[in-house]
Amino acid sequence: MNEYDEECLLTFLQKQSQLFDEPVAETLEEAEAFLEDCMAVVVDSIDEVREYFEESGIDVDAMTPEELEEASEVFALQNGQYLIVEG
């Protein structure tokens, strides 16, 4: 099970509308429960985002790092990591 730090949870709460039409969480606890339920992952770099998508069978060969960062499932964290949430 992943552990999500406060920055990760706050970022998801603030930016969840980039992936979902309606809020799926309103509190830190709800955000953590949701991320655990959908098995969201935190990776350390945009290269690891690419690896994650490739391992999931998604063709990202033609995508630039900027395009990967703009994917609705990818949430850039202030510490340089990325949260990946599959909706």
C-alpha positions in Angstrom: 0.0 0.0 0.0 1.3 3.5 -0.9 1.7 6.2 1.7 0.8 9.6 0.5 2.3 12.7 2.2 0.4 15.8 2.9 1.7 17.6 -0.2 0.5 14.8 -2.4 -2.9 14.8 -0.8 -3.3 18.6 -1.0 -2.2 18.6 -4.6 -4.7 16.0 -5.5 -7.5 17.8 -3.7 -6.7 21.1 -5.4 -6.3 19.6 -8.9 -8.7 16.6 -9.0 -10.9 18.5 -11.5 -8.2 17.9 -14.2 -9.2 14.2 -14.1 -12.7 14.1 -12.7 -15.8 16.1 -13.6 -17.0 16.2 -10.0 -14.9 16.1 -6.8 -14.1 12.6 -5.5 -12.7 13.8 -2.2 -13.1 16.9 0.0 -10.8 16.1 2.9 -7.3 14.8 3.3 -8.7 11.5 4.7 -11.1 11.1 1.7 -8.3 11.9 -0.7 -6.0 9.3 0.9 -8.7 6.7 0.9 -9.5 7.4 -2.8 -5.9 7.3 -3.9 -5.4 4.0 -2.0 -8.6 2.5 -3.6 -7.4 3.4 -7.1 -3.8 2.3 -6.4 -2.4 5.7 -7.3 1.4 5.8 -7.5 4.1 8.4 -6.7 7.1 8.4 -8.9 10.3 10.4 -8.8 10.7 11.7 -12.3 9.0 12.3 -15.7 11.0 9.3 -17.0 9.4 7.1 -14.3 6.0 8.5 -15.5 6.9 7.3 -19.0 8.0 3.9 -17.7 4.7 3.5 -15.7 2.6 4.2 -18.7 4.7 1.9 -20.9 4.3 -0.9 -18.3 0.6 -0.3 -18.3 0.5 -0.9 -22.1 0.0 2.7 -23.1 1.9 3.9 -26.1 3.8 7.1 -25.1 6.7 6.9 -27.4 5.7 9.9 -29.4 4.9 12.0 -26.3 7.3 14.7 -25.1 8.0 15.1 -21.4 5.8 18.2 -21.5 2.9 16.2 -23.0 3.4 13.6 -20.3 3.2 16.2 -17.6 0.0 17.6 -19.1 -1.7 14.2 -19.1 -4.9 14.4 -17.0 -3.7 11.4 -14.9 -0.4 13.1 -14.0 -0.2 15.5 -11.1 3.1 17.3 -10.7 4.1 17.7 -7.1 6.2 20.7 -5.8 9.0 18.4 -4.6 9.6 17.3 -8.2 7.8 14.0 -7.9 4.6 13.0 -9.8 1.4 11.4 -8.6 -0.3 9.2 -11.2 -4.0 8.5 -10.7 -5.9 6.3 -13.1 -9.5 7.5 -13.2 
